């Protein structure tokens, strides 16, 4: 009987402890729904979902607002959101698994595993190692417009662009975020495994973690159920829908779509040192390395009002910080219409996932900090009020600066050429190509996914605005297009400041070929007397006009306008024919002068 009584006391004691813990958890979360609803309203977000993990349990999981704002369809904990760069930790983890299988060495050159990868300088080719790709320390700036404005489904095509992308620092001199290096990691894994990045993520991570609804493309979002649409806040007032952005071949840097419930399994794995349900998924050695400082991001000094928030370092696909005395591992994500935060506190066995369908939103950080304060039992900060006040102040300062900003515009100038002579195809090997066209007497820059209207600023400089049904010219210009001419006076290139750390990127112009009928081309054919020589024009295949000069190779001509041609292989060399009822002469326009040739 005494034995039974003791056993009963033990059981009651255990139940009391269990109940006490439950009450403690409930107390920490008390009123959280109301507080998070206030965040939604303050920031005018369409919706968001949040999950809180403690050890191996999801202790809070909830949706706020709408996944479909127009039809008022609510967000749930299972709603799929684009997680953007939270994808990066997944990509680097594949390499961690491959290292555990002794298939890769992080201290080796990435070129060893991906021979087609080349960098801008020989010094970079010889000194960059795999670890540099994983911790943003190659010396390369972002060059994000290379993939954002010039998307492609070909990873090989994007990898080839890296060789032409200029660095702004030496290797390992400075931390600087770079999406291309995570593309390279995905491609390295593809070479080693013989499988696509998508298959590697699905087979090695999604399936073992039961992430059955998570997917890796916009097509997956479009076909899925309980998925969120992306939104932006226009002029801090109007919530408007955005198109999904197809990240295409850049997927390893940020294409995963998931829910807070499924991301919770990912976070649990990191909390448990790489194990899921007691089984190894990620190597423990890799996990420790990935959440250890591999590169200093910034000084990370504490602010006066937050002396207990400091440190700013980077591991492999994770940012590292000290939050009110607790070590935090976190990564954010942003892609058109969506923002995200995945974080965990390894020493506290705590994880927080926040997914938002608002473009460039502060909500992930606000919600993460609110929950962190509660769960870690630290002094609370009114993060919603404080960060909103900071944001409002910054926007007000920006507006005031814009009002007093002195324009560098020189009035009374005009372009050196008519609009049609700016048209053509513009290309840079580190980026891609776009077309400049004249429509309704206006110049437009046509990229694959967007179109910009160019308005004359001064001289041969044009300012650009997103081409909408109604262009809002009160908004700041997207960027300036600065055109240059060659020695022949022809528009030869445009410089665009699209990488902040470098000089403007130059795109070389190729005139657009105009289709000209063979009957018209035939009238240009014949012999022309030029400075004691005979220039011969003739047709090949009945469709292409060629020029032959004694002692020189034949040149193919490209029609660029009425009676106007460019020499395909010679920049700045043009031919203009004088014609009425018949062709009488040809003007050879070249860098060293203009020469007239009479037709025989």
Secondary structure, 3 states (H helix, E strand, C coil): CHHHHHHHHHHHHHHHHHHHHHHHHHHHHCCHHHHHHHHHHHCCCCEEEEEEEECCEEEEEEEEEEEECCCCEECCCCCEEECHHHHHHHHHHHHHHHHHCCCCCCCCCHHHCCCCCCCCCHHHHHHCCHHHHHCCCCCECCCCHHHHCCCCCCHHHHHHHHHHCCECCCCCCCCCCCCHHHHHHHHHHHHHHCCCHHHHHHHHHHHHHCCCCCECCHHHHHHCCCECCEEEEECCCEEEEECCCCCHHHHHHCCCEECHHHHHHHHHHHHCCCEECCEECCCHHHHHHHCCCCEECCCCCCECCECCEEEEEECCCCEEEEECCEEEEEEEEEECCEEEEEEEECCCCEEEEEEECCCCCCHHHHHHHHHHHHHHCCCCCCHHHHHHHHHHHHHHHHHHHHHHCCCCCCCCCCCCCCHHHHCEEEEECCCEEEEEEEECCEEEEECCCCEEEEEEEECCEEEEEECCCCCCCCCCCCCEEEEEECCCCCEEEEEECCCCCCCCEEEEEECCCCCCCHHHHHCCCEEEEECCEEEEEEEECCCEEEEEECCCCCEEEEEEECCEEEECCCCCCEEEEEECCCEEEEEEEECCEEEEEEEC
